[in-house]
């Protein structure tokens, strides 16, 4: 029996999240406030998927969910080319080309027991503009934070670095989005070797990925901002 590569396994795991049938929210009562947390509505029969993800990323899953809970994840959309539409409940948006801005956790307190979707008029959301922010590009599989850079160094210093087969090098990378399906790790070649290999990841990147791929549960925690080409270029270049 051939074991799947880390990339293949993680891709299949993330792709299974949108198929989780969320239980309907319980109506409020005198002794119970309405619970809008989608994770609490996951059936017991499917909770092993979240547990598996937490085991694989024990230091990243909870912090990434906390970023979403605080309303600190923002998706950038080119206003002159891309028309933003809410994803359907049973479909995840295509992550190719998606660019996000994630603000520091010092920008806003936790939104637990509050409404799911961040309110643009909330003072806590407005304060994030003056906080540290990080740019996440899901296709390029990159985050501008120091933790992601350290994760890359850790993968390079692995005692048994993965041996990438020749057919998985640059020849595999294509600009034709119609011919290349989404994979955990984006355009990088990390995690494609049969003998393993770490895929660099940080809490910011994982938060954006979960919101994008699991839109019916976590997509509502993300705000959208339409920007022009000049502003987009400035944000990506951090100027």
C-alpha positions in Angstrom: 0.0 0.0 0.0 1.4 3.4 -1.0 1.0 6.2 1.4 -0.2 9.5 0.0 2.2 12.4 0.0 1.7 15.1 2.7 0.4 17.5 0.0 -2.1 15.0 -1.3 -3.3 14.1 2.2 -3.7 17.7 3.3 -5.5 18.7 0.1 -8.0 15.9 0.5 -8.5 16.8 4.1 -9.2 20.5 3.4 -11.5 19.6 0.5 -13.6 17.4 2.8 -14.4 20.3 5.1 -17.1 21.9 2.9 -18.9 18.6 2.7 -19.6 18.6 6.5 -23.3 18.9 7.0 -23.7 21.7 9.6 -26.5 21.2 12.1 -29.1 24.0 12.2 -28.5 26.6 14.9 -30.5 26.2 18.0 -33.2 28.8 18.6 -32.6 31.2 21.5 -34.4 30.7 24.8 -34.6 32.3 28.2 -31.6 30.4 29.5 -29.6 30.2 26.3 -28.3 32.8 23.9 -28.2 32.0 20.1 -24.9 30.3 19.2 -23.6 31.4 15.8 -20.4 29.5 16.0 -20.3 27.2 13.0 -17.8 24.8 14.6 -20.3 24.0 17.4 -22.7 22.8 14.8 -20.4 20.1 13.4 -22.0 16.7 13.8 -20.1 14.2 16.0 -19.7 11.9 13.0 -17.5 14.6 11.3 -15.5 16.1 14.1 -12.6 13.7 13.4 -11.8 15.9 10.4 -11.2 19.0 12.7 -9.3 16.8 15.2 -7.1 15.5 12.5 -6.3 19.0 11.3 -5.5 20.1 14.8 -3.2 17.1 15.3 -1.3 18.0 12.1 -1.1 21.7 13.1 -1.3 21.8 16.9 0.1 25.3 17.2 -1.8 26.9 14.2 -5.4 25.8 14.0 -6.7 27.5 17.2 -4.7 30.8 16.5 -6.0 30.8 12.9 -9.6 30.4 14.0 -9.0 33.1 16.6 -8.0 35.5 13.8 -11.3 34.8 12.0 -13.2 35.1 15.2 -11.8 38.6 15.8 -12.7 39.7 12.3 -9.0 40.4 11.4 -9.0 38.7 7.9 -9.8 40.8 4.9 -10.0 39.7 1.2 -8.7 42.0 -1.5 -10.7 42.1 -4.7 -9.7 44.1 -7.9 -12.7 46.4 -8.4 -12.1 46.8 -12.2 -11.8 43.1 -13.1 -13.3 40.9 -10.4 -16.9 41.1 -9.2 -17.2 39.8 -5.7 -19.9 37.3 -5.0 -20.7 35.3 -1.9 -19.9 31.6 -2.3 -22.8 29.2 -2.2 -23.1 27.0 0.9 -22.1 23.8 -0.8 -19.2 25.3 -2.8 -15.9 26.7 -2.0 -14.4 29.6 -3.9 -11.4 29.1 -6.1 -8.4 30.0 -4.1 -6.2 30.6 -7.2 -5.1 34.3 -7.2 -6.8 35.1 -3.8 -4.9 37.8 -1.8 -5.7 38.6 1.8 -4.6 41.0 4.4 -4.5 39.7 8.0 -4.2 42.2 10.9 -2.4 41.7 14.2 -4.4 40.2 17.0 -3.8 43.3 19.0 -6.2 45.2 16.7 -9.5 43.8 18.1 -10.6 41.7 21.1 -12.3 38.3 20.6 -15.8 38.4 19.0 -17.0 35.3 20.8 -20.7 35.3 21.5 -21.1 38.2 19.0 -22.4 38.1 15.5 -20.6 35.9 13.0 -20.0 38.5 10.3 -17.7 41.4 11.1 -19.4 44.7 11.1 -17.4 47.3 9.0 -18.8 50.0 11.3 -17.5 48.3 14.4 -14.8 50.4 16.1 -12.7 47.2 16.7 -12.6 46.6 12.9 -11.7 50.2 12.3 -8.8 50.1 14.7 -7.1 47.3 12.8 -6.1 49.8 10.0 -3.4 51.2 12.4 -2.1 47.7 13.5 0.5 45.5 11.9 -0.8 43.7 8.9 0.4 40.7 6.8 -0.2 40.0 3.2 -1.2 36.4 2.3 -1.2 35.0 -1.3 -2.8 31.6 -1.4 -1.6 30.7 -5.0 2.0 31.6 -4.4 1.6 30.1 -0.9 3.3 33.0 0.9 2.8 35.2 3.9 4.8 38.3 4.8 5.0 37.4 8.5 8.3 36.3 10.2 6.7 33.0 11.3 6.2 31.9 7.8 9.8 32.7 6.9 10.9 30.7 9.9 8.8 27.8 8.8 10.5 27.8 5.4 13.9 27.7 7.2 12.8 24.8 9.3 11.7 22.9 6.2 15.1 23.5 4.6 17.0 22.4 7.7 15.0 19.1 7.9 17.3 16.2 8.7 15.8 14.3 5.7 14.8 16.8 3.1 12.3 15.5 0.5 13.7 14.3 -2.8 11.6 16.0 -5.4 11.1 13.7 -8.5 12.3 15.4 -11.7 8.8 15.5 -13.1 7.6 17.6 -10.2 10.0 20.5 -10.8 9.3 23.7 -12.8 7.7 21.8 -15.7 4.7 21.1 -13.5 4.0 24.7 -12.7 1.6 26.2 -15.2 -0.1 29.5 -15.6 -3.2 27.9 -17.1 -5.6 27.8 -14.1 -8.1 25.6 -15.9 -5.6 22.8 -16.1 -4.2 22.9 -12.6 -6.4 22.1 -9.6 -6.0 23.6 -6.2 -3.5 21.9 -3.8 -2.4 22.6 -0.3 0.9 24.3 -0.7 0.0 26.3 -3.8 2.7 26.7 -6.4 5.5 25.4 -4.2 6.8 21.9 -4.5 6.9 21.2 -0.8 5.3 18.0 0.4 5.1 16.4 -3.0 7.8 13.8 -2.4 6.6 10.3 -1.2 9.0 10.4 1.7 7.3 13.4 3.2 8.6 17.0 3.7 7.2 19.9 5.6 4.9 22.4 3.9 5.7 25.9 5.4 2.5 27.3 7.0 1.6 30.0 9.5 -1.6 30.9 11.3 -2.3 33.8 8.9 -2.1 31.6 5.8 -4.1 28.8 7.4 -6.9 31.2 8.5 -7.2 32.5 4.9 -7.2 29.0 3.5 -9.9 27.8 5.9 -12.1 30.7 5.2 -11.7 30.3 1.4 -12.1 26.6 1.2 -14.7 26.2 3.9 -16.8 29.2 3.0 -20.2 27.9 4.1 -18.8 27.7 7.7 -16.1 30.3 8.0 -16.5 32.6 5.0 -18.8 34.9 6.9 -15.9 35.9 9.2 -14.0 37.5 6.4 -14.6 41.1 5.1 -14.1 42.0 1.5 -12.4 45.2 0.2 -12.4 46.3 -3.4 -9.1 47.9 -4.5 -7.7 49.3 -7.7 -4.5 48.0 -9.4 -2.4 50.8 -7.8 -3.6 50.1 -4.2 -3.3 46.3 -4.7 0.3 46.7 -5.9 1.1 49.0 -3.0 -0.4 46.5 -0.4 1.4 43.6 -1.9 4.7 45.5 -2.1 4.1 46.8 1.5 4.6 50.4 0.6 
